[in-house]
Amino acid sequence: MADEMSIESYLAAGGVLSNPTNVPPRYRAELLKLMATFVDSALAGAAGFVDIINEGPGIKSRMAAARIVLEKTSNADRVLQVMADFGADTERYVDHHPWTARLPREAAVDTARSKHDMRLAVFNYPIEGWADAVVMNLLMGRAVAIQLAELSMVSYQPLAEAFRAIAPIEADHVRLANEGLARLVQEGGTEMLQESISYWWPRVAMSFGSESSEKLDMLTGFGLRHRSNGDLRARWISETRAALRELGLDAPEAG
């Protein structure tokens, strides 16, 4: 960088930042929003999964569920430590929001975030039973994998490194969900599984958001985004539909 005034040009050219010192105010705001969304979603997701652990069919399933809760909480902490460099109170953060808060199951599909925190709207909805949890974990896990591939390229280097460390952990959660769903298919009851897929599909799809091109242009200029929400959503639809088909299940026709 030639001087402080060229930071935006530096970022637009593919440059990276490694500490909060010279971060432009708008960049800082968008970066903190990105981190808070991930942390809050991970904590809300883990909290919503806790009550399902003892519904697992057998000790191995319960161990896998408990591990997912532990690792999602740990992933949240990893990003929270990056937020601490920007002044976040890491000691109070986790206790500040009602992570288990949920809407009624029948609440309409909505992109509105929780009034309590920055979680993605999909984490406003409750899980009902083990099979429903496995379906949700597979669909959302695949969305998270695609989103992490994007987030691992952000221009704030400590955060990019955190996301690259988190990605294989979340990928293993998808593997566990795929194995769990395969067992449920073998045991029958595919009609119930299809009902869960129909319920979670639109709620997971909306987690990709619908940013305006103006917002995307700004984030791209900052190096905080590289692909549009529409592109990411289309990839999720294609890959997840194929994964369900391999299990003998169908995804809804509507994206």
N, C-alpha and C positions, 0 to 999 in steps of 0.2 A: 504494500500500500504506500502511495506517495505521501499522503497525509490523512488526517481524520475525515476530511470532507469527501474522500474517495471511497469510504467504506461501502456505500451502496453499489458503486461501480465494481468494486472488488468482489462483492458477493454475487452480483449479476454475472461476473465473468467466471464463476465457479470457485471463488475463494472460500475459506473456512475460518471460523473464529474459535478460539480455545479458552477464553475467559470472559467474564461479564464487563470488563473494564471499558472497552470501546464499542459496546453493543448499542446501536441506534435505538431510541425510545420505541418506535413502532415495531421494530424487530424484536425487541425485548418483550413487548406486550404479546405479540403473536407466538413467540417461543414459550412464554409462560402459559398461555392458553393451551398450546399443544401438549405441554407436559402435564398440566392439571387435568386435561381430558383423559390422558392415559392413566395417570395415577388414580383418579377418581373412578374410572371405569374398572380398573383392575381390582381396587378395594371393594367396590360395590359387587362386582362379579364374584369375587371370593366369598364375600359375606352371604350372597344369595345361594351359594353352593354348600355352605356349611351344614344347613339342616338336611341336606340330601345324603350326606355321608352314610348315615346309619340305615338308609334305605337300599344301599348297595347289596346286590345278591351275592353274599359270600365275602370272606375276609379280603381277598385280592381286590375286589371291586371297591371295597371301603378304603383300603390302603391307597388305591389309585386316586380316589376322590379326595382323600385327605392330603395327598401329595400335591394335587392340583391347587387346593386351597392355599397350602403353604407356599408353593412356588409363585402363584399369582400375587400373593402378598409380598413376597420377596422381590418380585419384578417391580411392583409399585414402589418399594423402598429404594431400589436402585435408581429410579428416575427421580424420586423425591430427594435423594442426595444431590442430584444435579440442581434441582430447584433451590436447595439450601444455599448454593453459591449466589443466588439472586435474592437471598433474604428470607426465604420461606422458613417458618417455624416448624421444623420437622418433629419436634417433641409434641406439639399440640395438634398437628395437622390431622392425624388419624382419629383423634377423639372428637374432632369438631363437627363431623357430619354423621347423620343416621344412615350408615351404609346399607342396612337391611330394609330401608323404606322402599315400598313398592306400590304400584297402582293396582287396582283390582284386575284380576286376570282378563276380564271381558272388556277392559278399557280399549277404546279405539286406537288403531295404529296412529302414532303421532311422532313428529320429529322434535317435539319440545323436550328440553332437558329437565332433569329434576330441579325442583325449586331449592333443593338443599345443596347441590354441588354441581360439578362439571361433567358427571358421567354421561356417556352416550345414552340416548333415549331407550335403546334396547334393554338397558339394565334397570329400567323402571318397571319391568314386567316380571311377575313371579314365576318360578319353576314349580311344576306340579308333578312330583314323583320322579322315580329313577329314570324311566325311559325318556321322559320329557327333558330331563337334565342331560342325558347323553346326546339327544338330538340337538339341543341348544348348544352344547359344548362343541359338537362337530361343526355346525353351521357357523357359529361365531368364531370358533377357532380358526376356520379357514379364512374368514374375513380378517382376523387379526394377523394371520400370516402374510396376507397380501399388503395390509397396511404397514406392517413392520418392515417389509422389503422396501417400501417407499420411505418410511421414517428413518431407516438405517442410512439414508443418503443426505440427511439434513446437514446444513452448513455449520451448525454448532457442534464441534467435534466431540466434546465429552458426552453429549446426548446421543450422537450417532453411534458412538462406541457402546453406550449403555443399551441401545436398541439392538445392536448387532449381537451383544451377549444374551439378550432376552429372546431373540428370534428362535434359536434351537430349542429352548425350553418350551416355548409356546407350540413349536412344531411337534414336540413329543406329546403335548396334550391332545393335539389333533389325532396322533397315532392311537392314543389310549381311547379316545372317543370313537374312532373308526372300528377298533377291535370290539369295544363295548356294543356298538350298534350292530356289528356283524353277529355277535352272540344273540342279541335280542331278535334279529331277523330269523335266525335258526330256530329259536324257541317259538316262533309264530307271533301272532298279534301285530301283523304289519299294518292293519287298519288303524290301530292306535298310534303307531309310529308315523303313519302318513298324516294323521290329524296334528301331531306335534310339528311335523315339517311344515304343514300349511300354516300353523300358528306362528312359528318363529321365522319363516322365510322372509316375509315382508318387513318384520321388525329388524332382522339382521341387515337386510338390504338397505334400509334407511340409515344405517350406521355410517355409510360412506358419505352422507351429506349431499348437499346440492349447492355448492358454492357458485357464486356468480363468476363470470370470466374475469371481471375486474379484480375480485379478491384473489383468484388463482394467479393472475398476472403479477400481483404484488408479492404473493408468497413464492412464486417461481423466481422473481427477481431477487428475493432474499435468500434463495437456495433452500427454502423450507418445504417446497413441493417441487415435484418433477413431472408427475402425471396427474391428469384430471380425475375428479371423483367418478365421473362417468366411465372412464377407462378402467379404473380399479374395480368398480362395481360389475362391469361387463366381464372382467376376468374372473371375479368371484362366482358369478352366475354360471359361466361356462365350466369352470373347474369343479364347482360343487355339484352341479347337475350331473356331471360325469361320474363323480365319486359316489353319489347316491345310486346312480344307475348300476354301478358295479355291485352294489349291495342288494339290487332288486327293488329299489325304492324310486319314487318319482318326485321331482321337484315341481312346484306350481308352474304353470305356463307363463304367468305374468312375472316380469322381473321385479 
